[in-house]
Amino acid sequence: MEIHGDVLKEVKILYVEDDRTTTEELGQFLKRRVGRVYVAHDGQEGLEMFEEYTPDIIIADLFLPKLGGVEMVKKIREMGHQTPVIITSAVNDSNVILSAVDAGILKYLLKPIKTTELLKELSDLAEKIAESAARPPEFFFSNKRELEGRIKKEFSAFLKSFTGKGPKDVIVFISNGAVEVCSTEVMTVYEKTLLDNSHNFAIIEQNRRLFYQITESRISKMMENILHRDVHLTEIEINLKQDRNKLIFRIGA
């Protein structure tokens, strides 16, 4: 398969680093070059964000508060995920490197990070991901950011028109023949009132899931008008504790 020229725009990266200055500098560097970057500042937050956003690649510092980089990756491996990981550290110690290898981490970059080296590693990983996805050229969109912005705007308006309350934010990501739509703070006042009773969790989740199932054809039609492709809802994830909903649509030919 011929690899798409801008493969980094097709991947999601989780970047976990506790140093705020480093996070700001490298985070901005990554955001200008890859499809989506999620930033966490400790290992526990990184683990939670991994479960929420299922990134394609992880970049994590070795020594993190709450949960170290290697320990975080081990927990991700225990969940059954083989997501490629790049560990960064100022420590060049063979025992530390061996512990990273034991956790299934094959890339180990020393700080200060050379952005050219990091970019090469990311590009190589992104190409492997594109190869494994085996998507034909028509699944790539040259104006991806514009399309994501249009879907975000229309999906937000759609939720507000049906529930009376727009989400705080909507993140849309198009990649490898799929559209991922993640909305935050979407619960209505009525739903929040029901949450005062823990026994209502299942009811709220069921009602929210049923809402998306009933309105699936409207949402899919909205996306089809934007993408000029058939789309089909394949996954609905409801996270009441974090007040987040994630929908995944498969793009047809």
Summary of the structure (lengths in Angstrom):
residues: 253
radius of gyration: 19.5
end to end distance: 17.4
largest distance: 57.9
contacts: 767
relative contact order: 0.11
helix: 49%
strand: 22%
